[in-house]
Amino acid sequence: MADPNVRHMKWWGWGHEDVSFSDVDKPKLWPYLQRELGVEEGFFTLPVSFDEVQLPEAKQNAPFVSALKKALAEEQLSDGKKDRLIHAAGKAFRDLLRLRRGQVDYAPDLVVYPNSVEDVVAVVTAAPEHDAVLLPFGGGTNSAGCLDPHDQAGRFVASLAMCRL
């Protein structure tokens, strides 16, 4: 179970979960968007609900997880749906379009939240010893598609979340 004090990104868009934007007090916004971008009010759709999103089943790698549990605190590891979904894709347009429709073809099997350089060293050392793939996750830009593992059907994949560093 991940630490509940981690400030999570929205799984379906940019920014943190606790930050939102309202256009209620911006009556000139939609006329501006229509005039400048040709975007009509109501153009944007809400994402599917969190409950509707189906993730691929997580693979298991007990030796790797056991090695991590020896080096890290329990709250630094999560295989929960929310953590896996947040780290399943980045925030590039193609990623957000798929996420908002609930299309999740890949999700990491585990999310690891290192607190220090020593934690990162422990994870990076354990991964090749236990045939696990690591995908670093910073701000989630993913413009180059680096969060999509090439070996999606094979090895255990852990997302190395950098939000605490």
Beta strands, then each sheet from edge to edge (+ up, - down):
strand 1: 77-78
strand 2: 110-112
strand 3: 132-137
strand 4: 156-161
sheet 1: 1+ 2- 4- 3-
end
